[in-house]
Structure formats: C-alpha cells, structure tokens
Amino acid sequence: MGVKKKPDYMKCGSCGRKIVRQRLRPSEIRKLPKSQRRPERPYPELCPTCMREKIKKSVREVVE
C-alpha cells in the first residue's frame, strides 16, 4: 500500500497566494459540519488581503 499525500493548500483566485485552511481530503471534508467546510467570509476563493481590496473597490464604486 502506498502512502497518501496530503492535499495541497487552496490558492487565492487573484494573486495565487496560499489560503490557510485545514488540508483535508474530500471524504474527510464531508464528515465536518457545514460551518467548518468553507470560510464564512464574503469571497471564500480569495485570500483576506485580496478580499479586503475587492470590498473597498466595490464600496468606492457605489460612493462615486
């Protein structure tokens, strides 16, 4: 039997930086409660820095 490698970290959709989260296999993720499966922030595919910039940009567009 071979040793299973851990899955890689998720990457940010815009800058490609690592998004820190639990590194689990899909079968292990299904066993978690829904609140722990994914981040509870507005743009879960972005890192916190890019998410903050995107929110600021959208607010500035609304204000102008």
matplotlib code that plots the C-alpha trace (Angstrom):
import matplotlib.pyplot as plt

x = [0.0, 1.2, 1.2, -1.5, -0.1, -1.8, -3.8, -2.2, -3.3, -6.1, -4.8, -6.2, -8.1, -6.4, -2.9, -2.2, -1.1, -1.9, -5.2, -4.7, -7.3, -7.5, -5.8, -8.3, -9.4, -12.9, -14.0, -12.8, -14.4, -17.8, -17.7, -17.3, -20.2, -21.1, -19.7, -16.2, -16.2, -15.6, -14.8, -17.6, -16.4, -17.9, -15.4, -14.1, -12.0, -9.8, -7.2, -8.1, -5.9, -7.5, -11.0, -10.4, -9.3, -12.2, -14.7, -13.0, -13.2, -16.9, -17.7, -15.8, -17.7, -21.0, -20.0, -18.9]
y = [0.0, 3.5, 6.4, 9.0, 12.5, 15.4, 17.7, 20.9, 24.3, 26.2, 29.2, 32.7, 33.3, 36.6, 36.6, 32.9, 33.1, 30.1, 30.3, 28.8, 26.2, 22.6, 20.4, 17.5, 15.0, 15.3, 12.3, 13.9, 17.3, 15.6, 14.5, 18.0, 20.3, 22.8, 25.7, 24.2, 23.1, 26.6, 30.0, 32.3, 35.4, 37.1, 35.8, 32.4, 31.9, 35.0, 35.5, 38.0, 40.8, 40.5, 40.1, 43.4, 45.2, 43.9, 45.1, 48.5, 48.8, 47.9, 50.4, 53.1, 52.5, 52.8, 56.0, 57.7]
z = [0.0, -0.9, 1.5, 0.6, 0.2, 1.9, -0.4, -1.4, 0.1, -1.6, -3.6, -4.0, -7.2, -8.0, -6.5, -6.2, -2.5, -0.2, 1.7, 5.1, 6.0, 7.0, 4.4, 4.2, 1.6, 0.2, 2.1, 5.4, 4.5, 4.0, 7.7, 9.0, 9.9, 7.1, 9.1, 9.1, 5.4, 4.0, 5.2, 6.3, 4.6, 1.5, -1.1, 0.1, -3.1, -2.3, 0.4, 3.1, 1.5, -1.9, -0.4, 1.5, -1.6, -3.6, -1.0, -0.8, -4.6, -4.8, -2.0, -3.8, -7.0, -5.1, -3.4, -6.6]

ax = plt.figure().add_subplot(projection="3d")
ax.plot(x, y, z, "-o")
ax.set_aspect("equal")
plt.show()
